[in-house]
Amino acid sequence: MKRYVPCGVILLLITGVIPGVSQDAASIVKKADEKMRGNTLQAEMTIRTIRPAWNREMQCKTWMKGAAFAMILIQTPAKDRGIVFLKRKREVWNWVPVLERSIKLPPSMMSQSWMGTDFTNDDLVKESSVVEDYTHSITGDTVIDSRPCYVIQMIPKPEAGVVWNKVIVCIDKKDFLELHSRFYDDDGKLVSTMNGYDVKMMDGRLIPTRFEMIPADKKGQKTEMIYRSVKYNKPIADNFFTVEKMKTLS
């Protein structure tokens, strides 16, 4: 059974309006983004890279504060232990313990694979902003796993330095859960699809706890990101998110 079932398209084409929609697209995307992030977030995650001939698993810990700050620490496997990624406003840094050096990642690397997974660097550290860097429009509605959802098209603003040329997101109308996203390149070609699953309560907040990123042109390949624990809205000082702090986390 397909998870993505478009409906209401004819009415949209005739009138430009979807009945029952009382919120604009940008505010819906903002609510979904804030629902997942909170004011601050501390989480433990498992990331599984799945290939036809092999699988790989990483354990990670992440800290986020609003849209400006994020830190990701790799805990396992042993060969990657202590690798850290830092986002501080529009800067992204990487600390590699075996090299004992921190590296500032240029914007051109945001579209590259994060640690060999099907997520990009931008997917994980969020240099771009889904709220500020895109123009949003509601293009339809759909039902995913019995949840009515908005279908929202996101087109980058001319001045935005973002990875994707277009993103289609499906956001639950009741709880503002992002359950399905499709990412397109500059040629309008589908690159990857992300689905959210296993919706459950985590620290008093209903969220998808498993995300699956599936590349469009690589059969039998995907990456899963699973939230094992989440804590929301615990105070984190801005000075936690520094290049100096990266070196001490492991």
C-alpha positions in Angstrom: 0.0 0.0 0.0 1.4 3.4 -1.0 1.9 5.9 1.8 1.5 9.0 -0.5 -2.0 9.5 -1.8 -2.7 12.9 -3.4 -6.2 14.3 -3.3 -8.0 17.7 -3.8 -5.9 18.6 -6.8 -8.8 19.6 -9.1 -10.3 22.0 -6.6 -6.8 23.5 -6.1 -6.3 24.1 -9.8 -9.7 25.7 -10.2 -9.8 27.9 -7.2 -6.2 28.0 -5.9 -7.6 27.2 -2.4 -7.8 24.1 -0.4 -10.9 23.9 1.8 -10.2 23.8 5.6 -6.7 25.4 5.3 -6.6 28.3 7.8 -2.8 28.6 8.0 -0.3 29.6 5.5 2.3 27.2 4.2 5.3 29.0 5.9 3.7 28.9 9.3 2.9 25.2 8.9 6.5 24.4 8.0 7.7 26.5 11.0 5.4 24.7 13.4 6.7 21.3 12.1 10.3 22.4 12.4 9.8 23.8 15.9 7.8 20.7 16.9 10.8 18.5 16.2 13.5 20.8 17.5 11.9 22.5 20.6 13.7 25.4 22.0 16.6 23.0 22.7 17.0 19.3 22.0 19.4 16.7 23.4 19.1 13.3 21.8 20.7 9.9 21.5 20.4 8.3 18.0 21.2 5.2 16.1 22.0 5.7 12.4 22.0 2.6 10.2 23.5 2.7 6.7 22.0 -0.2 4.7 23.5 -1.4 1.5 22.8 -4.6 -0.6 26.0 -6.2 0.5 26.6 -4.7 4.0 25.1 -2.7 6.9 26.8 -0.2 9.2 25.6 1.2 12.5 26.6 4.4 14.3 25.6 5.6 17.8 25.5 9.4 18.1 24.6 12.1 20.5 23.3 15.5 19.4 22.5 18.9 21.0 20.5 21.6 19.3 19.5 25.1 20.3 17.0 26.8 18.0 17.9 27.0 14.4 21.3 28.6 15.1 23.3 25.9 17.0 23.8 22.2 16.6 26.5 19.6 17.7 26.7 15.9 16.8 29.1 13.5 18.5 29.9 10.1 17.0 30.2 7.5 19.9 30.5 4.3 17.9 32.0 2.5 15.9 35.4 2.8 17.6 37.2 4.0 14.5 34.9 7.1 14.3 34.5 7.7 18.1 35.0 11.3 19.0 34.3 12.8 15.6 32.2 15.9 16.1 30.2 18.2 13.8 29.3 21.7 14.9 26.9 24.2 13.4 27.2 27.7 14.8 24.9 30.1 12.9 26.0 29.9 9.3 29.4 28.1 10.0 29.9 24.4 10.0 32.9 22.7 11.6 34.2 19.2 11.9 36.6 17.9 14.6 38.6 14.7 13.7 40.4 13.4 16.8 42.9 11.2 14.9 44.1 14.2 13.0 43.8 16.5 16.1 42.4 19.3 13.9 39.2 21.1 13.3 38.1 21.8 9.8 35.6 24.5 8.6 33.4 23.0 6.0 32.7 25.2 2.9 29.1 25.6 1.6 30.0 23.4 -1.3 30.3 20.4 1.1 26.7 20.7 2.4 25.4 18.5 -0.4 28.0 15.8 0.2 27.2 12.5 2.1 27.3 12.8 5.9 29.7 10.0 7.2 28.9 7.8 4.2 25.2 7.7 4.8 22.3 8.8 2.5 21.8 12.0 4.5 23.7 15.1 3.4 25.8 17.2 5.7 23.0 19.8 5.4 20.4 17.3 6.4 22.2 16.6 9.7 23.8 19.9 10.7 21.1 22.2 9.0 23.2 25.0 7.6 20.2 26.0 5.6 16.8 26.9 7.1 13.6 25.3 5.9 11.8 28.4 7.2 14.0 31.3 6.2 15.6 30.0 2.9 12.5 28.9 1.0 9.2 30.2 -0.4 6.4 27.9 0.7 3.1 27.1 -1.0 0.3 24.5 -0.2 -0.2 22.4 -3.4 -2.6 19.8 -2.1 -3.4 17.4 0.7 -2.9 13.7 1.3 -3.3 10.9 3.8 -0.3 9.2 5.3 -0.8 6.3 7.7 -4.4 7.5 8.4 -3.2 11.1 9.1 -4.5 13.9 6.9 -1.5 16.0 5.8 -0.8 19.2 4.0 1.4 18.9 0.8 3.7 21.8 0.7 6.2 22.8 -2.0 9.3 24.6 -0.9 11.3 26.6 -3.6 14.6 28.3 -2.5 14.7 32.0 -2.4 17.1 33.5 -5.1 19.7 34.6 -2.5 19.6 31.3 -0.5 22.6 29.0 -0.7 20.7 25.7 -0.3 21.3 22.1 -1.4 17.9 21.4 -3.1 16.2 23.1 -6.0 12.8 22.0 -4.7 11.5 20.1 -1.7 8.0 18.6 -1.3 6.9 18.0 2.3 3.9 16.3 3.8 3.0 17.6 7.2 0.3 16.1 9.5 -2.5 18.6 9.9 -3.3 17.8 13.6 0.1 17.4 15.2 2.4 19.0 12.6 4.6 15.9 12.0 6.7 15.8 8.9 5.9 12.3 7.6 7.2 12.4 4.0 9.7 14.6 2.1 11.0 14.5 -1.5 14.2 16.3 -2.5 14.9 17.5 -6.1 18.1 18.7 -7.8 18.7 21.6 -10.2 17.4 19.6 -13.1 14.1 18.8 -11.4 15.1 15.2 -10.8 14.1 13.4 -7.7 17.2 12.7 -5.6 16.0 11.2 -2.3 12.8 10.5 -0.4 12.5 10.7 3.4 9.7 9.0 5.4 9.0 9.4 9.1 7.7 6.4 11.1 7.1 5.2 14.6 5.2 8.2 16.0 5.4 8.2 19.7 5.6 10.4 22.8 9.2 11.4 23.6 9.7 13.7 26.7 6.1 14.8 26.5 6.1 15.6 22.7 4.6 13.5 19.9 7.2 13.0 17.1 8.3 10.5 14.5 11.2 8.6 16.1 12.5 6.8 13.0 13.4 8.5 9.7 14.3 6.6 6.5 16.3 8.3 3.7 16.0 6.5 0.4 18.1 7.6 -2.7 16.0 7.5 -5.9 18.6 5.9 -8.2 20.3 3.3 -5.9 18.3 0.1 -5.5 18.5 -1.6 -2.1 20.1 1.4 -0.4 18.8 3.5 2.4 19.8 5.0 5.8 17.7 4.9 9.0 17.9 7.5 11.8 16.3 6.3 15.0 15.8 8.5 18.1 16.5 6.3 21.2 16.0 9.1 23.7 15.1 12.8 23.5 15.1 15.6 26.0 13.5 18.9 25.1 13.9 22.5 26.4 16.8 21.8 28.8 19.0 24.9 29.1 22.1 24.9 26.9 24.4 27.9 26.9 25.5 29.4 23.6 29.1 28.9 24.5 28.6 25.1 24.5 28.5 25.3 20.7 32.2 26.3 20.1 35.1 24.8 18.2 36.9 24.5 21.6 34.1 22.5 23.1 34.1 20.0 20.2 37.6 18.9 21.2 36.4 18.0 24.8 33.2 16.0 24.1 34.9 12.6 23.6 
